[in-house]
């Protein structure tokens, strides 16, 4: 009976993962050369090449040293909304692994992606390139600005920032 339960939980996790996650960082293999652009979605909007992405975040103030309370909150949010699709290593699960994401992306890009995922996937060339690799759109997790900032702080901790 216990094995059947584990099989059910595993199958459910796979089904949820297949239905949803797919962004948040860039896969190490399949990286595009800096400055290369993926084709924009054909929706009449101009593609953004802004390293800050598309959204309201234009200047994210980082803490030095890391805000440990924010890191803890970010870990709690990530465990509920992110880690079923993202590993904390470089390894891809459904979406890309998080290790090194704060080296590859600006804080603004990360914040804009996790709070404005649909528009980013529709218009941002880097987000579209990730979608081509992962082949599954990341669902909108409806993160508040504070939760998104806490997740960013947790990502910074994963990447050894201080």
N, CA, C and O of each residue as an XYZ file, in Angstrom:
648
protein
N       0.818     -1.190      0.000
C       0.000      0.000      0.000
C       0.863      1.254      0.000
O       0.548      2.238     -0.670
N       1.964      1.207      0.766
C       2.859      2.360      0.851
C       3.478      2.656     -0.520
O       3.625      3.818     -0.897
N       3.843      1.592     -1.272
C       4.416      1.784     -2.593
C       3.397      2.400     -3.539
O       3.745      3.250     -4.358
N       2.153      1.984     -3.434
C       1.098      2.554     -4.264
C       0.928      4.036     -3.969
O       0.730      4.840     -4.879
N       1.006      4.389     -2.698
C       0.903      5.801     -2.311
C       2.049      6.615     -2.910
O       1.820      7.692     -3.460
N       3.281      6.109     -2.807
C       4.426      6.796     -3.392
C       4.283      6.934     -4.904
O       4.606      7.981     -5.465
N       3.802      5.889     -5.563
C       3.593      5.932     -6.999
C       2.565      7.004     -7.350
O       2.746      7.751     -8.312
N       1.483      7.081     -6.568
C       0.470      8.109     -6.804
C       1.045      9.501     -6.635
O       0.830     10.367     -7.483
N       1.779      9.730     -5.541
C       2.372     11.053     -5.285
C       3.361     11.407     -6.398
O       3.370     12.537     -6.886
N       4.188     10.445     -6.795
C       5.154     10.691     -7.869
C       4.439     11.019     -9.179
O       4.829     11.949     -9.886
N       3.393     10.257     -9.502
C       2.634     10.507    -10.732
C       1.965     11.872    -10.700
O       1.935     12.578    -11.707
N       1.432     12.240     -9.550
C       0.809     13.552     -9.398
C       1.836     14.662     -9.583
O       1.560     15.659    -10.249
N       3.006     14.496     -9.004
C       4.063     15.503     -9.149
C       4.473     15.654    -10.613
O       4.670     16.775    -11.082
N       4.602     14.569    -11.328
C       4.955     14.615    -12.751
C       3.855     15.321    -13.535
O       4.147     16.142    -14.405
N       2.605     15.015    -13.239
C       1.490     15.650    -13.951
C       1.465     17.154    -13.703
O       1.252     17.934    -14.631
N       1.680     17.558    -12.469
C       1.706     18.996    -12.153
C       2.867     19.663    -12.859
O       2.710     20.740    -13.433
N       4.027     19.036    -12.824
C       5.207     19.601    -13.479
C       4.986     19.725    -14.986
O       5.348     20.737    -15.585
N       4.404     18.716    -15.587
C       4.171     18.745    -17.027
C       3.165     19.819    -17.405
O       3.194     20.336    -18.522
N       2.286     20.152    -16.490
C       1.257     21.148    -16.779
C       1.759     22.569    -16.645
O       1.097     23.504    -17.095
N       2.951     22.752    -16.015
C       3.187     24.119    -15.709
C       4.514     24.784    -15.783
O       4.657     25.723    -16.565
N       5.494     24.381    -15.039
C       6.696     25.210    -14.880
C       7.586     25.118    -16.105
O       7.601     24.113    -16.815
N       8.340     26.214    -16.339
C       9.260     26.157    -17.470
C      10.157     27.334    -17.596
O      10.795     27.454    -18.642
N      10.278     28.215    -16.653
C      11.154     29.363    -16.799
C      11.790     29.703    -15.497
O      11.698     28.959    -14.520
N      12.443     30.843    -15.489
C      13.047     31.324    -14.276
C      14.540     31.425    -14.353
O      15.143     32.041    -13.474
N      15.155     30.875    -15.320
C      16.595     30.914    -15.488
C      16.888     30.368    -16.852
O      15.970     30.080    -17.619
N      18.154     30.221    -17.169
C      18.479     29.718    -18.483
C      19.280     28.452    -18.352
O      20.191     28.370    -17.528
N      18.952     27.468    -19.153
C      19.622     26.187    -19.174
C      21.055     26.381    -19.612
O      21.319     27.160    -20.528
N      22.004     25.678    -18.967
C      23.407     25.822    -19.312
C      23.672     25.328    -20.731
O      24.285     26.041    -21.525
N      23.218     24.113    -21.063
C      23.349     23.670    -22.431
C      22.217     24.299    -23.222
O      21.078     24.334    -22.756
N      22.511     24.783    -24.385
C      21.487     25.456    -25.161
C      21.509     26.959    -24.953
O      20.667     27.666    -25.505
N      22.465     27.470    -24.160
C      22.583     28.913    -23.999
C      22.824     29.542    -25.354
O      23.539     28.992    -26.191
N      22.231     30.676    -25.557
C      22.465     31.435    -26.779
C      23.658     32.337    -26.545
O      23.971     32.682    -25.406
N      24.316     32.714    -27.610
C      25.424     33.653    -27.489
C      24.895     34.975    -26.978
O      23.773     35.359    -27.306
N      25.697     35.693    -26.164
C      25.223     36.983    -25.669
C      24.805     37.878    -26.823
O      25.498     37.984    -27.835
N      23.663     38.513    -26.651
C      23.178     39.425    -27.679
C      22.323     38.751    -28.733
O      21.685     39.437    -29.532
N      22.289     37.398    -28.757
C      21.446     36.743    -29.757
C      20.004     36.837    -29.314
O      19.711     36.882    -28.119
N      19.116     36.865    -30.269
C      17.704     37.023    -29.946
C      16.901     35.860    -30.500
O      17.137     35.387    -31.612
N      15.957     35.417    -29.704
C      14.983     34.436    -30.180
C      13.886     35.211    -30.880
O      13.662     36.379    -30.562
N      13.193     34.587    -31.829
C      12.107     35.312    -32.486
C      11.020     35.680    -31.494
O      10.680     34.904    -30.601
N      10.484     36.876    -31.667
C       9.412     37.338    -30.784
C       8.105     36.688    -31.193
O       7.913     36.313    -32.349
N       7.214     36.563    -30.228
C       5.883     36.055    -30.545
C       5.223     37.007    -31.530
O       5.404     38.221    -31.443
N       4.465     36.461    -32.460
C       3.851     37.282    -33.488
C       2.567     37.913    -32.949
O       1.458     37.498    -33.287
N       2.749     38.926    -32.103
C       1.592     39.586    -31.524
C       1.615     41.080    -31.808
O       0.864     41.845    -31.203
N       2.468     41.487    -32.718
C       2.524     42.875    -33.112
C       3.336     43.749    -32.184
O       3.546     44.923    -32.486
N       3.802     43.216    -31.059
C       4.586     44.014    -30.122
C       6.066     43.860    -30.437
O       6.524     42.797    -30.855
N       6.794     44.932    -30.228
C       8.236     44.889    -30.446
C       8.887     44.076    -29.343
O       8.489     44.167    -28.182
N       9.888     43.280    -29.702
C      10.591     42.471    -28.723
C      11.515     43.353    -27.899
O      12.118     44.296    -28.410
N      11.615     43.032    -26.623
C      12.493     43.773    -25.726
C      13.863     43.129    -25.731
O      13.981     41.904    -25.721
N      14.884     43.940    -25.747
C      16.233     43.432    -25.566
C      16.813     44.017    -24.286
O      18.021     43.962    -24.058
N      15.952     44.570    -23.467
C      16.352     45.187    -22.219
C      16.795     44.111    -21.232
O      16.029     43.186    -20.959
N      18.018     44.206    -20.685
C      18.460     43.205    -19.722
C      17.639     43.218    -18.432
O      17.787     42.332    -17.590
N      16.776     44.220    -18.279
C      15.909     44.285    -17.104
C      14.564     43.622    -17.366
O      13.744     43.509    -16.455
N      14.326     43.180    -18.603
C      13.090     42.502    -18.927
C      11.936     43.464    -19.093
O      12.125     44.671    -19.239
N      10.730     42.906    -19.068
C       9.514     43.673    -19.295
C       8.679     43.634    -18.018
O       8.299     42.563    -17.544
N       8.404     44.790    -17.481
C       7.610     44.863    -16.265
C       7.940     46.115    -15.477
O       8.642     47.003    -15.961
N       7.434     46.174    -14.276
C       7.543     47.395    -13.483
C       8.870     47.549    -12.757
O       9.176     48.640    -12.276
N       9.661     46.499    -12.664
C      10.905     46.592    -11.899
C      12.027     47.159    -12.761
O      12.474     46.532    -13.721
N      12.466     48.351    -12.397
C      13.524     49.041    -13.144
C      14.786     49.208    -12.317
O      15.869     49.383    -12.876
N      14.669     49.158    -10.990
C      15.825     49.361    -10.111
C      15.604     48.613     -8.805
O      15.027     49.157     -7.864
N      16.063     47.366     -8.744
C      15.920     46.552     -7.545
C      17.127     46.808     -6.651
O      18.269     46.608     -7.067
N      16.875     47.247     -5.437
C      17.936     47.506     -4.469
C      18.286     46.204     -3.752
O      17.436     45.600     -3.098
N      19.540     45.777     -3.880
C      19.997     44.550     -3.246
C      20.569     44.855     -1.861
O      21.053     45.958     -1.603
N      20.505     43.870     -0.990
C      21.060     44.018      0.345
C      22.473     43.446      0.372
O      22.762     42.441     -0.279
N      23.336     44.091      1.123
C      24.711     43.606      1.349
C      25.019     43.849      2.806
O      25.157     45.008      3.196
N      25.134     42.843      3.624
C      25.045     41.423      3.296
C      23.589     41.014      3.032
O      22.662     41.817      3.137
N      23.430     39.731      2.684
C      22.087     39.212      2.444
C      21.201     39.428      3.666
O      21.666     39.366      4.804
N      19.937     39.677      3.417
C      18.934     39.799      4.474
C      18.453     38.381      4.793
O      17.658     37.810      4.046
N      18.935     37.817      5.903
C      18.651     36.418      6.227
C      17.165     36.152      6.464
O      16.684     35.058      6.168
N      16.433     37.130      6.990
C      14.984     36.947      7.163
C      14.319     36.844      5.794
O      13.403     36.044      5.606
N      14.779     37.655      4.834
C      14.231     37.607      3.481
C      14.613     36.284      2.807
O      13.802     35.694      2.093
N      15.838     35.824      3.033
C      16.274     34.532      2.484
C      15.362     33.421      2.987
O      14.926     32.571      2.211
N      15.073     33.430      4.289
C      14.213     32.399      4.881
C      12.813     32.450      4.267
O      12.246     31.412      3.923
N      12.263     33.643      4.130
C      10.938     33.785      3.516
C      10.979     33.311      2.063
O      10.062     32.626      1.610
N      12.032     33.670      1.335
C      12.176     33.244     -0.054
C      12.263     31.738     -0.191
O      11.709     31.163     -1.127
N      12.958     31.096      0.740
C      13.050     29.637      0.721
C      11.673     29.023      0.953
O      11.300     28.057      0.287
N      10.923     29.581      1.894
C       9.576     29.069      2.175
C       8.668     29.218      0.947
O       7.927     28.294      0.610
N       8.723     30.363      0.287
C       7.915     30.588     -0.920
C       8.348     29.616     -2.012
O       7.507     29.004     -2.669
N       9.652     29.475     -2.206
C      10.178     28.596     -3.250
C       9.770     27.146     -3.024
O       9.435     26.436     -3.973
N       9.797     26.709     -1.777
C       9.432     25.328     -1.497
C       7.965     25.051     -1.823
O       7.612     23.919     -2.155
N       7.120     26.056     -1.732
C       5.704     25.882     -2.041
C       5.428     26.051     -3.540
O       4.643     25.297     -4.115
N       6.074     27.041     -4.171
C       5.679     27.421     -5.528
C       6.699     27.116     -6.619
O       6.359     27.195     -7.800
N       7.933     26.771     -6.270
C       8.973     26.712     -7.305
C       9.697     25.367     -7.429
O       9.975     24.915     -8.540
N       9.997     24.740     -6.316
C      10.900     23.588     -6.368
C      10.290     22.310     -6.928
O      10.997     21.317     -7.096
N       9.003     22.315     -7.218
C       8.456     21.148     -7.904
C       8.892     21.142     -9.368
O       8.831     20.106    -10.030
N       9.330     22.296     -9.875
C       9.762     22.396    -11.270
C      11.221     22.822    -11.435
O      11.801     22.621    -12.502
N      11.821     23.403    -10.401
C      13.190     23.905    -10.494
C      14.061     23.285     -9.412
O      13.684     23.238     -8.241
N      15.237     22.807     -9.827
C      16.231     22.332     -8.867
C      17.097     23.511     -8.448
O      17.164     24.517     -9.155
N      17.750     23.394     -7.318
C      18.623     24.458     -6.834
C      20.029     24.343     -7.416
O      20.888     25.184     -7.150
N      20.256     23.308     -8.204
C      21.521     23.092     -8.888
C      21.402     23.642    -10.313
O      20.433     24.335    -10.625
N      22.365     23.344    -11.173
C      22.288     23.745    -12.582
C      21.403     22.803    -13.394
O      21.066     23.094    -14.541
N      21.031     21.680    -12.798
C      20.271     20.647    -13.516
C      18.843     21.097    -13.803
O      18.154     21.646    -12.943
N      18.422     20.847    -15.044
C      17.046     21.142    -15.458
C      16.130     20.067    -14.911
O      16.455     18.881    -14.966
N      14.995     20.470    -14.389
C      13.935     19.535    -14.006
C      12.854     19.732    -15.067
O      12.985     19.188    -16.164
N      11.828     20.462    -14.792
C      10.894     20.902    -15.830
C      11.408     22.248    -16.346
O      11.530     22.470    -17.551
N      11.700     23.127    -15.404
C      12.316     24.409    -15.727
C      13.804     24.324    -15.433
O      14.282     23.334    -14.879
N      14.524     25.361    -15.803
C      15.973     25.372    -15.593
C      16.337     25.353    -14.109
O      15.577     25.822    -13.263
N      17.514     24.801    -13.813
C      18.035     24.865    -12.453
C      18.356     26.307    -12.090
O      18.625     27.134    -12.961
N      18.324     26.594    -10.800
C      18.514     27.976    -10.343
C      19.965     28.348    -10.114
O      20.275     29.539    -10.076
N      20.870     27.395     -9.961
C      22.259     27.726     -9.659
C      22.822     28.633    -10.756
O      22.780     28.290    -11.937
N      23.340     29.773    -10.359
C      23.948     30.707    -11.305
C      22.985     31.686    -11.940
O      23.412     32.532    -12.725
N      21.693     31.603    -11.630
C      20.723     32.490    -12.281
C      21.012     33.959    -11.978
O      20.781     34.820    -12.826
N      21.516     34.256    -10.775
C      21.782     35.663    -10.448
C      23.057     36.169    -11.109
O      23.339     37.367    -11.081
N      23.828     35.264    -11.703
C      24.977     35.668    -12.513
C      24.568     35.879    -13.971
O      25.169     36.684    -14.683
N      23.541     35.150    -14.405
C      23.096     35.227    -15.803
C      22.065     36.320    -16.046
O      21.943     36.822    -17.164
N      21.324     36.691    -15.011
C      20.215     37.641    -15.157
C      20.351     38.777    -14.166
O      20.921     38.611    -13.088
N      19.827     39.924    -14.534
C      19.815     41.058    -13.613
C      18.720     40.821    -12.573
O      17.778     40.070    -12.825
N      18.838     41.453    -11.414
C      17.767     41.331    -10.409
C      16.416     41.791    -10.969
O      15.379     41.198    -10.671
N      16.437     42.847    -11.777
C      15.199     43.360    -12.355
C      14.564     42.339    -13.297
O      13.346     42.158    -13.288
N      15.382     41.673    -14.107
C      14.870     40.673    -15.040
C      14.200     39.538    -14.264
O      13.103     39.102    -14.613
N      14.861     39.069    -13.219
C      14.304     37.981    -12.418
C      12.976     38.407    -11.803
O      11.992     37.672    -11.879
N      12.944     39.582    -11.200
C      11.713     40.080    -10.567
C      10.607     40.268    -11.605
O       9.457     39.908    -11.357
N      10.949     40.828    -12.762
C       9.944     41.010    -13.813
C       9.451     39.660    -14.328
O       8.262     39.500    -14.603
N      10.357     38.687    -14.462
C       9.929     37.384    -14.966
C       8.969     36.695    -14.004
O       7.927     36.195    -14.429
N       9.300     36.660    -12.726
C       8.463     35.893    -11.803
C       7.150     36.592    -11.471
O       6.217     35.950    -10.989
N       7.061     37.901    -11.720
C       5.805     38.616    -11.444
C       5.030     38.960    -12.713
O       3.874     39.375    -12.635
N       5.645     38.793    -13.868
C       5.037     39.182    -15.149
C       5.345     38.113    -16.193
O       5.719     38.424    -17.324
N       5.186     36.864    -15.805
C       5.661     35.738    -16.603
C       5.021     35.666    -17.989
O       5.716     35.373    -18.962
N       3.736     35.920    -18.103
C       3.083     35.774    -19.400
C       3.604     36.786    -20.414
O       3.920     36.424    -21.548
N       3.695     38.040    -20.017
C       4.199     39.059    -20.944
C       5.673     38.823    -21.268
O       6.103     39.017    -22.406
N       6.442     38.405    -20.268
C       7.856     38.109    -20.529
C       7.989     36.975    -21.539
O       8.788     37.070    -22.470
N       7.217     35.905    -21.368
C       7.309     34.787    -22.308
C       6.807     35.165    -23.697
O       7.264     34.606    -24.694
N       5.877     36.104    -23.771
C       5.349     36.532    -25.062
C       6.277     37.500    -25.781
O       6.305     37.522    -27.012
N       7.044     38.309    -25.032
C       7.770     39.410    -25.665
C       9.271     39.469    -25.424
O       9.984     40.077    -26.222
N       9.772     38.869    -24.368
C      11.197     38.986    -24.045
C      12.005     37.896    -24.744
O      11.734     36.712    -24.541
N      12.986     38.266    -25.559
C      13.758     37.267    -26.309
C      14.459     36.228    -25.427
O      14.519     35.054    -25.791
N      14.980     36.640    -24.293
C      15.663     35.678    -23.416
C      14.669     34.694    -22.793
O      14.965     33.506    -22.669
N      13.511     35.181    -22.408
C      12.475     34.299    -21.863
C      11.992     33.337    -22.947
O      11.738     32.164    -22.672
N      11.867     33.829    -24.165
C      11.444     32.972    -25.273
C      12.488     31.907    -25.576
O      12.141     30.778    -25.925
N      13.768     32.259    -25.446
C      14.829     31.275    -25.666
C      14.750     30.163    -24.614
O      14.968     28.992    -24.925
N      14.439     30.536    -23.369
C      14.274     29.516    -22.325
C      13.086     28.618    -22.622
O      13.137     27.408    -22.401
N      12.029     29.211    -23.119
C      10.833     28.440    -23.454
C      11.142     27.407    -24.544
O      10.627     26.289    -24.509
N      11.978     27.783    -25.499
C      12.373     26.836    -26.546
C      13.129     25.648    -25.964
O      12.982     24.524    -26.445
N      13.932     25.885    -24.938
C      14.695     24.807    -24.307
C      13.796     23.947    -23.417
O      13.857     22.718    -23.463
N      12.967     24.601    -22.612
C      12.148     23.883    -21.630
C      10.854     23.330    -22.222
O      10.338     22.315    -21.754
N      10.338     23.990    -23.240
C       9.152     23.570    -23.971
C       7.874     23.532    -23.132
O       6.883     22.933    -23.551
N       7.881     24.155    -21.969
C       6.695     24.256    -21.129
C       6.668     25.673    -20.562
O       7.651     26.142    -19.989
N       5.528     26.350    -20.730
C       5.394     27.703    -20.188
C       5.321     27.647    -18.665
O       4.602     26.824    -18.098
N       6.058     28.514    -18.023
C       5.941     28.622    -16.575
C       4.599     29.268    -16.257
O       4.247     30.287    -16.852
N       3.849     28.691    -15.329
C       2.572     29.314    -14.966
C       2.804     30.535    -14.089
O       3.827     30.647    -13.414
N       1.850     31.437    -14.109
C       1.899     32.587    -13.231
C       1.649     32.090    -11.809
O       0.587     31.538    -11.521
N       2.611     32.281    -10.931
C       2.488     31.829     -9.552
C       1.856     32.895     -8.648
O       1.703     32.690     -7.443
N       1.493     34.034     -9.248
C       0.846     35.124     -8.503
C       1.646     35.530     -7.272
O       1.092     35.698     -6.185
N       2.954     35.687     -7.453
C       3.803     36.135     -6.350
C       3.575     37.611     -6.098
O       3.480     38.402     -7.036
N       3.489     37.980     -4.835
C       3.471     39.401     -4.485
C       4.872     39.960     -4.751
O       5.831     39.203     -4.898
N       4.979     41.270     -4.811
C       6.296     41.884     -4.999
C       7.230     41.477     -3.861
O       8.405     41.197     -4.099
N       6.721     41.442     -2.625
C       7.550     41.066     -1.476
C       7.998     39.610     -1.567
O       9.150     39.301     -1.265
N       7.108     38.715     -1.977
C       7.487     37.309     -2.129
C       8.515     37.143     -3.244
O       9.466     36.374     -3.106
N       8.325     37.861     -4.346
C       9.275     37.780     -5.458
C      10.646     38.278     -5.022
O      11.670     37.690     -5.371
N      10.660     39.360     -4.261
C      11.946     39.902     -3.780
C      12.616     38.921     -2.828
O      13.837     38.769     -2.849
N      11.816     38.251     -1.988
C      12.367     37.259     -1.069
C      12.933     36.064     -1.842
O      13.989     35.544     -1.482
N      12.255     35.632     -2.883
C      12.767     34.531     -3.708
C      14.084     34.949     -4.375
O      15.015     34.147     -4.457
N      14.167     36.175     -4.843
C      15.420     36.673     -5.420
C      16.536     36.616     -4.382
O      17.651     36.201     -4.699
N      16.254     37.023     -3.162
C      17.280     36.982     -2.104
C      17.719     35.539     -1.846
O      18.900     35.278     -1.618
N      16.770     34.607     -1.883
C      17.092     33.182     -1.726
C      17.956     32.701     -2.890
O      18.909     31.951     -2.680
N      17.639     33.118     -4.100
C      18.455     32.764     -5.268
C      19.887     33.281     -5.100
O      20.847     32.590     -5.443
N      20.023     34.494     -4.572
C      21.349     35.072     -4.335
C      22.131     34.225     -3.328
O      23.334     34.016     -3.482
N      21.435     33.743     -2.300
C      22.076     32.879     -1.294
C      22.544     31.583     -1.955
O      23.663     31.134     -1.705
N      21.708     30.982     -2.787
C      22.073     29.762     -3.505
C      23.346     29.989     -4.324
O      24.189     29.099     -4.439
N      23.471     31.183     -4.885
C      24.612     31.507     -5.744
C      25.826     32.006     -4.957
O      26.815     32.439     -5.548
N      25.751     31.946     -3.626
C      26.909     32.311     -2.810
C      27.149     33.809     -2.710
O      28.260     34.238     -2.398
N      26.128     34.606     -2.970
C      26.281     36.052     -2.829
C      26.253     36.405     -1.346
O      25.726     35.654     -0.525
N      26.825     37.554     -1.020
C      26.765     37.992      0.373
C      26.397     39.446      0.481
O      26.303     39.978      1.587
